Amino acid sequence: MKYGKTAMKLRVGLYALLSLAFVTVITSSAAFAQENGEPVCIECHAKMPEKYSEPVKLWRGSIHAENGIYCNGCHGGDPKDAVNAMSPARGFLGAPKEPAIPAFCGRCHVGVMNDYLASAHGRMLGKGGPTCVTCHGNHQVVKASLDLINEKSCSRCHSYERAALIRDAMKETETTIVAIDGRISVFKKIGTDTDKLEKELFAVRNSFHSLFHNVNVELVKKESAWIQGDLKKIRVVLDKLDDARQKRKIAGAAVVSLMLLIALVLHLLRKTFD
């Protein structure tokens, strides 16, 4: 048990570092978009026949588009020069063959790639097993969530029973993460310093996402319980902030009531003297 907890803490730290690197990639790509608009790849492909414009349509509804990750973020090339956009000399990689897909996506999602490769799915890479795009899509990349674990998707390759057990084991944790994220957002909007809480939740969420590729039901249940323990610590801090906020409200209401009472007494005294 101690070893398991230590390993999990190390993994949380690793995910935090990897996530920082990923944020750097996102920031760089978003900065390019802000300065230069959409890359020439999108401008050109959007005007082509459906076969070539469809990837652009799909991309616009993706988590990549939402975060400012453009074609060159994955495929390389020069996003400013139409002539050399697909030049290998400018770093163009094109589309990877099936066995190379995890490494292709893993350039940004290093931790997720390692989780996948260590899983039963990853061990079937090149042998008919699923790759990243099987579940997440290629251009219309879907955000990681429990919605991806569903009977329609999973039953394409095998029965849904085990996947359903894993989904059930993780559902409570995801619900808790979403609820805590909402509470932190409320405090942030009213000016509370939530930086530490945001970082803690970010690390826990990444650790939770590492379970998505695991098909060991018992391990998922055990690690979900550990994650719930970390989330409970964050909830305790939020509860204290709630208590402090409530006390301030009560104190404020008491002060206002006292001021109104004093005003009323002064008014009555003035009428008496008049």
PyRosetta script that sets phi, psi and omega in degrees:
from pyrosetta import init, pose_from_sequence

init()
pose = pose_from_sequence("MKYGKTAMKLRVGLYALLSLAFVTVITSSAAFAQENGEPVCIECHAKMPEKYSEPVKLWRGSIHAENGIYCNGCHGGDPKDAVNAMSPARGFLGAPKEPAIPAFCGRCHVGVMNDYLASAHGRMLGKGGPTCVTCHGNHQVVKASLDLINEKSCSRCHSYERAALIRDAMKETETTIVAIDGRISVFKKIGTDTDKLEKELFAVRNSFHSLFHNVNVELVKKESAWIQGDLKKIRVVLDKLDDARQKRKIAGAAVVSLMLLIALVLHLLRKTFD")
pose.set_psi(1, -45.5)
pose.set_omega(1, 180.0)
pose.set_phi(2, -60.9)
pose.set_psi(2, -43.0)
pose.set_omega(2, -179.6)
pose.set_phi(3, -61.7)
pose.set_psi(3, -41.7)
pose.set_omega(3, -179.5)
pose.set_phi(4, -61.0)
pose.set_psi(4, -43.8)
pose.set_omega(4, -179.8)
pose.set_phi(5, -66.1)
pose.set_psi(5, -40.7)
pose.set_omega(5, 179.6)
pose.set_phi(6, -63.6)
pose.set_psi(6, -44.3)
pose.set_omega(6, 179.6)
pose.set_phi(7, -61.6)
pose.set_psi(7, -38.6)
pose.set_omega(7, -179.0)
pose.set_phi(8, -67.7)
pose.set_psi(8, -41.1)
pose.set_omega(8, 178.5)
pose.set_phi(9, -62.2)
pose.set_psi(9, -40.9)
pose.set_omega(9, 178.1)
pose.set_phi(10, -62.9)
pose.set_psi(10, -40.1)
pose.set_omega(10, -179.5)
pose.set_phi(11, -67.5)
pose.set_psi(11, -37.7)
pose.set_omega(11, 177.7)
pose.set_phi(12, -60.7)
pose.set_psi(12, -43.5)
pose.set_omega(12, 179.0)
pose.set_phi(13, -63.5)
pose.set_psi(13, -41.6)
pose.set_omega(13, 178.8)
pose.set_phi(14, -62.8)
pose.set_psi(14, -43.2)
pose.set_omega(14, 180.0)
pose.set_phi(15, -63.4)
pose.set_psi(15, -36.5)
pose.set_omega(15, 179.3)
pose.set_phi(16, -62.6)
pose.set_psi(16, -43.1)
pose.set_omega(16, 179.2)
pose.set_phi(17, -65.8)
pose.set_psi(17, -44.6)
pose.set_omega(17, -179.9)
pose.set_phi(18, -64.5)
pose.set_psi(18, -37.5)
pose.set_omega(18, -180.0)
pose.set_phi(19, -66.7)
pose.set_psi(19, -36.7)
pose.set_omega(19, 177.7)
pose.set_phi(20, -62.0)
pose.set_psi(20, -41.4)
pose.set_omega(20, 178.2)
pose.set_phi(21, -64.0)
pose.set_psi(21, -40.7)
pose.set_omega(21, 179.9)
pose.set_phi(22, -64.7)
pose.set_psi(22, -40.7)
pose.set_omega(22, 178.3)
pose.set_phi(23, -61.8)
pose.set_psi(23, -36.2)
pose.set_omega(23, 178.6)
pose.set_phi(24, -62.5)
pose.set_psi(24, -43.0)
pose.set_omega(24, 178.3)
pose.set_phi(25, -61.8)
pose.set_psi(25, -44.9)
pose.set_omega(25, -179.9)
pose.set_phi(26, -61.8)
pose.set_psi(26, -45.0)
pose.set_omega(26, -178.0)
pose.set_phi(27, -61.7)
pose.set_psi(27, -43.1)
pose.set_omega(27, -179.6)
pose.set_phi(28, -63.2)
pose.set_psi(28, -44.7)
pose.set_omega(28, -179.6)
pose.set_phi(29, -65.5)
pose.set_psi(29, -41.7)
pose.set_omega(29, -179.8)
pose.set_phi(30, -65.8)
pose.set_psi(30, -36.7)
pose.set_omega(30, 179.3)
pose.set_phi(31, -64.2)
pose.set_psi(31, -40.8)
pose.set_omega(31, 177.9)
pose.set_phi(32, -60.7)
pose.set_psi(32, -44.9)
pose.set_omega(32, -178.1)
pose.set_phi(33, -62.5)
pose.set_psi(33, -39.7)
pose.set_omega(33, -177.6)
pose.set_phi(34, -66.2)
pose.set_psi(34, -38.2)
pose.set_omega(34, -176.5)
pose.set_phi(35, -82.1)
pose.set_psi(35, -36.4)
pose.set_omega(35, -170.1)
pose.set_phi(36, -117.2)
pose.set_psi(36, -2.9)
pose.set_omega(36, -175.8)
pose.set_phi(37, 75.8)
pose.set_psi(37, -165.8)
pose.set_omega(37, -178.0)
pose.set_phi(38, -69.8)
pose.set_psi(38, 146.6)
pose.set_omega(38, -179.5)
pose.set_phi(39, -67.0)
pose.set_psi(39, 162.5)
pose.set_omega(39, -177.3)
pose.set_phi(40, -61.7)
pose.set_psi(40, -26.0)
pose.set_omega(40, -179.9)
pose.set_phi(41, -56.8)
pose.set_psi(41, -46.7)
pose.set_omega(41, -177.1)
pose.set_phi(42, -70.8)
pose.set_psi(42, -43.0)
pose.set_omega(42, 179.6)
pose.set_phi(43, -58.3)
pose.set_psi(43, -40.9)
pose.set_omega(43, -176.4)
pose.set_phi(44, -76.5)
pose.set_psi(44, -51.3)
pose.set_omega(44, -175.6)
pose.set_phi(45, -66.6)
pose.set_psi(45, -29.8)
pose.set_omega(45, -178.9)
pose.set_phi(46, -64.2)
pose.set_psi(46, -23.3)
pose.set_omega(46, -178.4)
pose.set_phi(47, -95.8)
pose.set_psi(47, -2.5)
pose.set_omega(47, -176.6)
pose.set_phi(48, -84.9)
pose.set_psi(48, 170.8)
pose.set_omega(48, 174.9)
pose.set_phi(49, -57.7)
pose.set_psi(49, 164.4)
pose.set_omega(49, -171.8)
pose.set_phi(50, -52.3)
pose.set_psi(50, -40.1)
pose.set_omega(50, -178.0)
pose.set_phi(51, -54.5)
pose.set_psi(51, -36.5)
pose.set_omega(51, -176.2)
pose.set_phi(52, -100.3)
pose.set_psi(52, -20.7)
pose.set_omega(52, 179.8)
pose.set_phi(53, -90.7)
pose.set_psi(53, -19.5)
pose.set_omega(53, -178.4)
pose.set_phi(54, -57.5)
pose.set_psi(54, -42.5)
pose.set_omega(54, 177.7)
pose.set_phi(55, -56.1)
pose.set_psi(55, -34.5)
pose.set_omega(55, 179.1)
pose.set_phi(56, -67.8)
pose.set_psi(56, -43.9)
pose.set_omega(56, 178.6)
pose.set_phi(57, -60.8)
pose.set_psi(57, -44.3)
pose.set_omega(57, 179.6)
pose.set_phi(58, -65.4)
pose.set_psi(58, -43.0)
pose.set_omega(58, -179.1)
pose.set_phi(59, -59.7)
pose.set_psi(59, -37.9)
pose.set_omega(59, -177.1)
pose.set_phi(60, -61.7)
pose.set_psi(60, -22.5)
pose.set_omega(60, 178.3)
pose.set_phi(61, -100.8)
pose.set_psi(61, 18.5)
pose.set_omega(61, -174.5)
pose.set_phi(62, -101.4)
pose.set_psi(62, 164.9)
pose.set_omega(62, 175.1)
pose.set_phi(63, -68.7)
pose.set_psi(63, -26.7)
pose.set_omega(63, 176.7)
pose.set_phi(64, -65.1)
pose.set_psi(64, -47.7)
pose.set_omega(64, 179.2)
pose.set_phi(65, -61.5)
pose.set_psi(65, -40.1)
pose.set_omega(65, -179.9)
pose.set_phi(66, -59.8)
pose.set_psi(66, -31.6)
pose.set_omega(66, -177.7)
pose.set_phi(67, -103.5)
pose.set_psi(67, 12.6)
pose.set_omega(67, 175.7)
pose.set_phi(68, 75.0)
pose.set_psi(68, 26.1)
pose.set_omega(68, 177.0)
pose.set_phi(69, -96.1)
pose.set_psi(69, 114.7)
pose.set_omega(69, -175.8)
pose.set_phi(70, -98.5)
pose.set_psi(70, -178.5)
pose.set_omega(70, -176.4)
pose.set_phi(71, -51.3)
pose.set_psi(71, -47.4)
pose.set_omega(71, -177.1)
pose.set_phi(72, -65.8)
pose.set_psi(72, -20.5)
pose.set_omega(72, 177.7)
pose.set_phi(73, -62.5)
pose.set_psi(73, -29.9)
pose.set_omega(73, 179.3)
pose.set_phi(74, -107.1)
pose.set_psi(74, -45.7)
pose.set_omega(74, -172.2)
pose.set_phi(75, -91.6)
pose.set_psi(75, -7.9)
pose.set_omega(75, -179.0)
pose.set_phi(76, 74.1)
pose.set_psi(76, -161.5)
pose.set_omega(76, -179.1)
pose.set_phi(77, 91.0)
pose.set_psi(77, -179.9)
pose.set_omega(77, -178.6)
pose.set_phi(78, -99.7)
pose.set_psi(78, 111.0)
pose.set_omega(78, -176.3)
pose.set_phi(79, -75.8)
pose.set_psi(79, -5.5)
pose.set_omega(79, -176.7)
pose.set_phi(80, -106.3)
pose.set_psi(80, -17.7)
pose.set_omega(80, -172.4)
pose.set_phi(81, -119.0)
pose.set_psi(81, 109.1)
pose.set_omega(81, -177.2)
pose.set_phi(82, -61.7)
pose.set_psi(82, -35.6)
pose.set_omega(82, -177.0)
pose.set_phi(83, -68.3)
pose.set_psi(83, -40.0)
pose.set_omega(83, -175.5)
pose.set_phi(84, -107.4)
pose.set_psi(84, 13.5)
pose.set_omega(84, -177.6)
pose.set_phi(85, -57.6)
pose.set_psi(85, -34.0)
pose.set_omega(85, -177.4)
pose.set_phi(86, -110.1)
pose.set_psi(86, 27.6)
pose.set_omega(86, -179.8)
pose.set_phi(87, -86.9)
pose.set_psi(87, 125.3)
pose.set_omega(87, 176.6)
pose.set_phi(88, -57.6)
pose.set_psi(88, -28.5)
pose.set_omega(88, 179.4)
pose.set_phi(89, -66.9)
pose.set_psi(89, -22.0)
pose.set_omega(89, 177.6)
pose.set_phi(90, -100.1)
pose.set_psi(90, 14.7)
pose.set_omega(90, 175.1)
pose.set_phi(91, 90.6)
pose.set_psi(91, 12.4)
pose.set_omega(91, 179.9)
pose.set_phi(92, -68.0)
pose.set_psi(92, 131.0)
pose.set_omega(92, -177.3)
pose.set_phi(93, -109.7)
pose.set_psi(93, -22.7)
pose.set_omega(93, -177.8)
pose.set_phi(94, 72.2)
pose.set_psi(94, -158.6)
pose.set_omega(94, -179.9)
pose.set_phi(95, -96.8)
pose.set_psi(95, 133.6)
pose.set_omega(95, -177.7)
pose.set_phi(96, -77.1)
pose.set_psi(96, 152.6)
pose.set_omega(96, 171.4)
pose.set_phi(97, -71.6)
pose.set_psi(97, 159.1)
pose.set_omega(97, -173.0)
pose.set_phi(98, -50.3)
pose.set_psi(98, -48.8)
pose.set_omega(98, -178.6)
pose.set_phi(99, -64.3)
pose.set_psi(99, -20.0)
pose.set_omega(99, -176.6)
pose.set_phi(100, -93.8)
pose.set_psi(100, -3.2)
pose.set_omega(100, -175.5)
pose.set_phi(101, -60.6)
pose.set_psi(101, -46.5)
pose.set_omega(101, -179.4)
pose.set_phi(102, -58.2)
pose.set_psi(102, -41.9)
pose.set_omega(102, 179.5)
pose.set_phi(103, -68.1)
pose.set_psi(103, -34.0)
pose.set_omega(103, 178.9)
pose.set_phi(104, -62.2)
pose.set_psi(104, -50.0)
pose.set_omega(104, 178.8)
pose.set_phi(105, -73.1)
pose.set_psi(105, -30.3)
pose.set_omega(105, -176.0)
pose.set_phi(106, -70.1)
pose.set_psi(106, -8.3)
pose.set_omega(106, 176.4)
pose.set_phi(107, -62.1)
pose.set_psi(107, -30.3)
pose.set_omega(107, 175.3)
pose.set_phi(108, -104.8)
pose.set_psi(108, -42.3)
pose.set_omega(108, -175.2)
pose.set_phi(109, -98.0)
pose.set_psi(109, 63.6)
pose.set_omega(109, -173.8)
pose.set_phi(110, -62.1)
pose.set_psi(110, -50.1)
pose.set_omega(110, -177.8)
pose.set_phi(111, -62.8)
pose.set_psi(111, -41.9)
pose.set_omega(111, 179.5)
pose.set_phi(112, -64.4)
pose.set_psi(112, -40.8)
pose.set_omega(112, 178.7)
pose.set_phi(113, -59.8)
pose.set_psi(113, -44.3)
pose.set_omega(113, -179.8)
pose.set_phi(114, -64.3)
pose.set_psi(114, -39.0)
pose.set_omega(114, 177.1)
pose.set_phi(115, -62.8)
pose.set_psi(115, -43.1)
pose.set_omega(115, 179.9)
pose.set_phi(116, -63.0)
pose.set_psi(116, -48.4)
pose.set_omega(116, -177.1)
pose.set_phi(117, -62.7)
pose.set_psi(117, -29.2)
pose.set_omega(117, 180.0)
pose.set_phi(118, -83.5)
pose.set_psi(118, -8.8)
pose.set_omega(118, -176.4)
pose.set_phi(119, -87.8)
pose.set_psi(119, 171.1)
pose.set_omega(119, 177.0)
pose.set_phi(120, -61.3)
pose.set_psi(120, -35.2)
pose.set_omega(120, 177.5)
pose.set_phi(121, -64.9)
pose.set_psi(121, -46.7)
pose.set_omega(121, -178.8)
pose.set_phi(122, -63.5)
pose.set_psi(122, -35.4)
pose.set_omega(122, 180.0)
pose.set_phi(123, -69.6)
pose.set_psi(123, -12.8)
pose.set_omega(123, 177.4)
pose.set_phi(124, -99.9)
pose.set_psi(124, 11.2)
pose.set_omega(124, 179.3)
pose.set_phi(125, -60.4)
pose.set_psi(125, 128.3)
pose.set_omega(125, -179.3)
pose.set_phi(126, 82.3)
pose.set_psi(126, -0.2)
pose.set_omega(126, -179.8)
pose.set_phi(127, -120.8)
pose.set_psi(127, 23.6)
pose.set_omega(127, 179.8)
pose.set_phi(128, 97.1)
pose.set_psi(128, -0.3)
pose.set_omega(128, 179.8)
pose.set_phi(129, -77.6)
pose.set_psi(129, 167.5)
pose.set_omega(129, -178.6)
pose.set_phi(130, -75.2)
pose.set_psi(130, 151.7)
pose.set_omega(130, 172.9)
pose.set_phi(131, -114.6)
pose.set_psi(131, -175.1)
pose.set_omega(131, -178.6)
pose.set_phi(132, -54.7)
pose.set_psi(132, -44.6)
pose.set_omega(132, -174.0)
pose.set_phi(133, -72.7)
pose.set_psi(133, -18.3)
pose.set_omega(133, 179.4)
pose.set_phi(134, -60.2)
pose.set_psi(134, -42.2)
pose.set_omega(134, -177.8)
pose.set_phi(135, -101.0)
pose.set_psi(135, -36.7)
pose.set_omega(135, -173.9)
pose.set_phi(136, -93.6)
pose.set_psi(136, -13.3)
pose.set_omega(136, -175.8)
pose.set_phi(137, 84.6)
pose.set_psi(137, 163.3)
pose.set_omega(137, -179.8)
pose.set_phi(138, -99.0)
pose.set_psi(138, -59.0)
pose.set_omega(138, 178.6)
pose.set_phi(139, -93.3)
pose.set_psi(139, -40.5)
pose.set_omega(139, 175.2)
pose.set_phi(140, -89.9)
pose.set_psi(140, 67.3)
pose.set_omega(140, -175.3)
pose.set_phi(141, -66.3)
pose.set_psi(141, 128.0)
pose.set_omega(141, -175.2)
pose.set_phi(142, -94.8)
pose.set_psi(142, 139.6)
pose.set_omega(142, 177.9)
pose.set_phi(143, -60.9)
pose.set_psi(143, 140.6)
pose.set_omega(143, 179.4)
pose.set_phi(144, -66.7)
pose.set_psi(144, 121.8)
pose.set_omega(144, 176.1)
pose.set_phi(145, -161.4)
pose.set_psi(145, 171.8)
pose.set_omega(145, 179.5)
pose.set_phi(146, -67.2)
pose.set_psi(146, -14.4)
pose.set_omega(146, 177.7)
pose.set_phi(147, -62.2)
pose.set_psi(147, -23.9)
pose.set_omega(147, 179.2)
pose.set_phi(148, -71.3)
pose.set_psi(148, -22.8)
pose.set_omega(148, 178.0)
pose.set_phi(149, -91.8)
pose.set_psi(149, 93.6)
pose.set_omega(149, -178.0)
pose.set_phi(150, -141.9)
pose.set_psi(150, 160.2)
pose.set_omega(150, -174.3)
pose.set_phi(151, -61.2)
pose.set_psi(151, -39.8)
pose.set_omega(151, -178.2)
pose.set_phi(152, -60.5)
pose.set_psi(152, -44.8)
pose.set_omega(152, -178.3)
pose.set_phi(153, -74.0)
pose.set_psi(153, -49.0)
pose.set_omega(153, -174.1)
pose.set_phi(154, -67.8)
pose.set_psi(154, -36.0)
pose.set_omega(154, -175.8)
pose.set_phi(155, -74.6)
pose.set_psi(155, -2.1)
pose.set_omega(155, 174.0)
pose.set_phi(156, -67.2)
pose.set_psi(156, -26.3)
pose.set_omega(156, -176.1)
pose.set_phi(157, -116.4)
pose.set_psi(157, -31.1)
pose.set_omega(157, -175.9)
pose.set_phi(158, -158.5)
pose.set_psi(158, 179.4)
pose.set_omega(158, 179.0)
pose.set_phi(159, -69.5)
pose.set_psi(159, 161.1)
pose.set_omega(159, -172.3)
pose.set_phi(160, -93.6)
pose.set_psi(160, -8.1)
pose.set_omega(160, -170.5)
pose.set_phi(161, -54.4)
pose.set_psi(161, -53.0)
pose.set_omega(161, -177.3)
pose.set_phi(162, -65.4)
pose.set_psi(162, -41.8)
pose.set_omega(162, 179.4)
pose.set_phi(163, -60.8)
pose.set_psi(163, -36.8)
pose.set_omega(163, 179.7)
pose.set_phi(164, -65.3)
pose.set_psi(164, -39.2)
pose.set_omega(164, 178.5)
pose.set_phi(165, -64.8)
pose.set_psi(165, -41.5)
pose.set_omega(165, 179.3)
pose.set_phi(166, -65.8)
pose.set_psi(166, -43.0)
pose.set_omega(166, 178.6)
pose.set_phi(167, -60.5)
pose.set_psi(167, -44.3)
pose.set_omega(167, -179.9)
pose.set_phi(168, -63.1)
pose.set_psi(168, -38.9)
pose.set_omega(168, -178.7)
pose.set_phi(169, -66.9)
pose.set_psi(169, -27.1)
pose.set_omega(169, -175.5)
pose.set_phi(170, -98.7)
pose.set_psi(170, -14.8)
pose.set_omega(170, -172.9)
pose.set_phi(171, -61.2)
pose.set_psi(171, -45.8)
pose.set_omega(171, -178.6)
pose.set_phi(172, -61.1)
pose.set_psi(172, -40.4)
pose.set_omega(172, -179.7)
pose.set_phi(173, -64.6)
pose.set_psi(173, -44.8)
pose.set_omega(173, 179.9)
pose.set_phi(174, -63.2)
pose.set_psi(174, -41.1)
pose.set_omega(174, 179.0)
pose.set_phi(175, -60.8)
pose.set_psi(175, -41.1)
pose.set_omega(175, 179.4)
pose.set_phi(176, -65.3)
pose.set_psi(176, -42.4)
pose.set_omega(176, 179.4)
pose.set_phi(177, -61.0)
pose.set_psi(177, -45.0)
pose.set_omega(177, 179.8)
pose.set_phi(178, -63.2)
pose.set_psi(178, -42.2)
pose.set_omega(178, -179.8)
pose.set_phi(179, -64.2)
pose.set_psi(179, -44.3)
pose.set_omega(179, 179.6)
pose.set_phi(180, -64.5)
pose.set_psi(180, -41.6)
pose.set_omega(180, 178.5)
pose.set_phi(181, -59.1)
pose.set_psi(181, -40.7)
pose.set_omega(181, 178.0)
pose.set_phi(182, -64.6)
pose.set_psi(182, -41.4)
pose.set_omega(182, 179.6)
pose.set_phi(183, -65.8)
pose.set_psi(183, -41.2)
pose.set_omega(183, 178.4)
pose.set_phi(184, -62.4)
pose.set_psi(184, -40.7)
pose.set_omega(184, 179.9)
pose.set_phi(185, -61.0)
pose.set_psi(185, -38.9)
pose.set_omega(185, 179.8)
pose.set_phi(186, -62.6)
pose.set_psi(186, -46.2)
pose.set_omega(186, 179.7)
pose.set_phi(187, -65.7)
pose.set_psi(187, -36.8)
pose.set_omega(187, -180.0)
pose.set_phi(188, -63.9)
pose.set_psi(188, -39.3)
pose.set_omega(188, -178.7)
pose.set_phi(189, -64.9)
pose.set_psi(189, -28.9)
pose.set_omega(189, -178.8)
pose.set_phi(190, -94.8)
pose.set_psi(190, 10.0)
pose.set_omega(190, 172.6)
pose.set_phi(191, 95.4)
pose.set_psi(191, 7.4)
pose.set_omega(191, 178.1)
pose.set_phi(192, -74.2)
pose.set_psi(192, 141.8)
pose.set_omega(192, 177.4)
pose.set_phi(193, -74.6)
pose.set_psi(193, 105.2)
pose.set_omega(193, -176.6)
pose.set_phi(194, -111.0)
pose.set_psi(194, 11.1)
pose.set_omega(194, -174.0)
pose.set_phi(195, -55.9)
pose.set_psi(195, -47.6)
pose.set_omega(195, -178.0)
pose.set_phi(196, -64.1)
pose.set_psi(196, -42.4)
pose.set_omega(196, 179.9)
pose.set_phi(197, -64.5)
pose.set_psi(197, -39.5)
pose.set_omega(197, 179.6)
pose.set_phi(198, -63.2)
pose.set_psi(198, -42.7)
pose.set_omega(198, 179.9)
pose.set_phi(199, -66.1)
pose.set_psi(199, -40.5)
pose.set_omega(199, 179.2)
pose.set_phi(200, -64.0)
pose.set_psi(200, -44.3)
pose.set_omega(200, 179.3)
pose.set_phi(201, -66.9)
pose.set_psi(201, -36.6)
pose.set_omega(201, 178.7)
pose.set_phi(202, -59.8)
pose.set_psi(202, -45.4)
pose.set_omega(202, 179.9)
pose.set_phi(203, -66.3)
pose.set_psi(203, -42.2)
pose.set_omega(203, -180.0)
pose.set_phi(204, -65.5)
pose.set_psi(204, -41.7)
pose.set_omega(204, 179.7)
pose.set_phi(205, -62.0)
pose.set_psi(205, -40.8)
pose.set_omega(205, 178.5)
pose.set_phi(206, -64.3)
pose.set_psi(206, -40.5)
pose.set_omega(206, 177.3)
pose.set_phi(207, -62.8)
pose.set_psi(207, -40.1)
pose.set_omega(207, 178.5)
pose.set_phi(208, -63.2)
pose.set_psi(208, -43.7)
pose.set_omega(208, -179.5)
pose.set_phi(209, -63.6)
pose.set_psi(209, -24.5)
pose.set_omega(209, 179.1)
pose.set_phi(210, -66.2)
pose.set_psi(210, -17.0)
pose.set_omega(210, 179.5)
pose.set_phi(211, -80.9)
pose.set_psi(211, -14.2)
pose.set_omega(211, -172.8)
pose.set_phi(212, -61.5)
pose.set_psi(212, -26.8)
pose.set_omega(212, -178.4)
pose.set_phi(213, -97.7)
pose.set_psi(213, -0.5)
pose.set_omega(213, -178.9)
pose.set_phi(214, -86.2)
pose.set_psi(214, 133.5)
pose.set_omega(214, -179.8)
pose.set_phi(215, -111.7)
pose.set_psi(215, 12.4)
pose.set_omega(215, 176.2)
pose.set_phi(216, -88.9)
pose.set_psi(216, 103.8)
pose.set_omega(216, -173.4)
pose.set_phi(217, -57.9)
pose.set_psi(217, -47.1)
pose.set_omega(217, -177.5)
pose.set_phi(218, -64.6)
pose.set_psi(218, -39.5)
pose.set_omega(218, 179.0)
pose.set_phi(219, -66.4)
pose.set_psi(219, -40.4)
pose.set_omega(219, 178.1)
pose.set_phi(220, -61.5)
pose.set_psi(220, -43.1)
pose.set_omega(220, 179.0)
pose.set_phi(221, -63.2)
pose.set_psi(221, -43.5)
pose.set_omega(221, -177.7)
pose.set_phi(222, -65.5)
pose.set_psi(222, -47.2)
pose.set_omega(222, -177.6)
pose.set_phi(223, -71.2)
pose.set_psi(223, -31.4)
pose.set_omega(223, 176.0)
pose.set_phi(224, -62.1)
pose.set_psi(224, -37.2)
pose.set_omega(224, 178.7)
pose.set_phi(225, -65.5)
pose.set_psi(225, -39.8)
pose.set_omega(225, 177.9)
pose.set_phi(226, -65.0)
pose.set_psi(226, -42.1)
pose.set_omega(226, 179.4)
pose.set_phi(227, -63.8)
pose.set_psi(227, -39.5)
pose.set_omega(227, 176.6)
pose.set_phi(228, -59.2)
pose.set_psi(228, -35.6)
pose.set_omega(228, 177.5)
pose.set_phi(229, -63.6)
pose.set_psi(229, -41.9)
pose.set_omega(229, 178.2)
pose.set_phi(230, -67.3)
pose.set_psi(230, -37.2)
pose.set_omega(230, 178.9)
pose.set_phi(231, -67.6)
pose.set_psi(231, -33.3)
pose.set_omega(231, 179.0)
pose.set_phi(232, -62.9)
pose.set_psi(232, -38.2)
pose.set_omega(232, 178.6)
pose.set_phi(233, -62.4)
pose.set_psi(233, -40.4)
pose.set_omega(233, 178.5)
pose.set_phi(234, -67.2)
pose.set_psi(234, -39.3)
pose.set_omega(234, 179.2)
pose.set_phi(235, -63.0)
pose.set_psi(235, -36.2)
pose.set_omega(235, 178.8)
pose.set_phi(236, -60.7)
pose.set_psi(236, -44.4)
pose.set_omega(236, 179.1)
pose.set_phi(237, -63.3)
pose.set_psi(237, -42.3)
pose.set_omega(237, 179.4)
pose.set_phi(238, -65.1)
pose.set_psi(238, -38.2)
pose.set_omega(238, 177.9)
pose.set_phi(239, -62.4)
pose.set_psi(239, -39.9)
pose.set_omega(239, 178.2)
pose.set_phi(240, -64.7)
pose.set_psi(240, -39.7)
pose.set_omega(240, 177.4)
pose.set_phi(241, -65.0)
pose.set_psi(241, -38.2)
pose.set_omega(241, 177.0)
pose.set_phi(242, -62.6)
pose.set_psi(242, -44.2)
pose.set_omega(242, 179.6)
pose.set_phi(243, -61.4)
pose.set_psi(243, -46.1)
pose.set_omega(243, -179.4)
pose.set_phi(244, -62.5)
pose.set_psi(244, -40.0)
pose.set_omega(244, 179.6)
pose.set_phi(245, -65.9)
pose.set_psi(245, -40.7)
pose.set_omega(245, 179.9)
pose.set_phi(246, -65.4)
pose.set_psi(246, -40.5)
pose.set_omega(246, 178.7)
pose.set_phi(247, -63.8)
pose.set_psi(247, -37.9)
pose.set_omega(247, 178.0)
pose.set_phi(248, -65.5)
pose.set_psi(248, -38.8)
pose.set_omega(248, 178.1)
pose.set_phi(249, -63.2)
pose.set_psi(249, -44.5)
pose.set_omega(249, -179.9)
pose.set_phi(250, -64.2)
pose.set_psi(250, -44.2)
pose.set_omega(250, 179.4)
pose.set_phi(251, -62.6)
pose.set_psi(251, -41.0)
pose.set_omega(251, 179.2)
pose.set_phi(252, -64.2)
pose.set_psi(252, -42.8)
pose.set_omega(252, 179.3)
pose.set_phi(253, -63.8)
pose.set_psi(253, -38.4)
pose.set_omega(253, 179.7)
pose.set_phi(254, -64.7)
pose.set_psi(254, -41.5)
pose.set_omega(254, 179.3)
pose.set_phi(255, -64.1)
pose.set_psi(255, -43.7)
pose.set_omega(255, 179.4)
pose.set_phi(256, -63.1)
pose.set_psi(256, -42.8)
pose.set_omega(256, 179.8)
pose.set_phi(257, -62.8)
pose.set_psi(257, -41.3)
pose.set_omega(257, 179.7)
pose.set_phi(258, -64.2)
pose.set_psi(258, -42.0)
pose.set_omega(258, 179.9)
pose.set_phi(259, -63.9)
pose.set_psi(259, -40.0)
pose.set_omega(259, 178.4)
pose.set_phi(260, -65.3)
pose.set_psi(260, -40.1)
pose.set_omega(260, 179.3)
pose.set_phi(261, -63.6)
pose.set_psi(261, -44.1)
pose.set_omega(261, 178.8)
pose.set_phi(262, -61.6)
pose.set_psi(262, -41.9)
pose.set_omega(262, 179.6)
pose.set_phi(263, -62.8)
pose.set_psi(263, -40.6)
pose.set_omega(263, 179.8)
pose.set_phi(264, -64.8)
pose.set_psi(264, -44.1)
pose.set_omega(264, 179.5)
pose.set_phi(265, -61.6)
pose.set_psi(265, -44.7)
pose.set_omega(265, 179.1)
pose.set_phi(266, -62.2)
pose.set_psi(266, -39.2)
pose.set_omega(266, 179.2)
pose.set_phi(267, -63.5)
pose.set_psi(267, -43.3)
pose.set_omega(267, -180.0)
pose.set_phi(268, -66.3)
pose.set_psi(268, -40.2)
pose.set_omega(268, 178.4)
pose.set_phi(269, -63.4)
pose.set_psi(269, -41.0)
pose.set_omega(269, 179.5)
pose.set_phi(270, -63.5)
pose.set_psi(270, -41.0)
pose.set_omega(270, 177.9)
pose.set_phi(271, -65.1)
pose.set_psi(271, -36.6)
pose.set_omega(271, 179.3)
pose.set_phi(272, -63.4)
pose.set_psi(272, -45.6)
pose.set_omega(272, -179.4)
pose.set_phi(273, -67.9)
pose.set_psi(273, -34.7)
pose.set_omega(273, 178.2)
pose.set_phi(274, -64.9)
pose.dump_pdb("model.pdb")
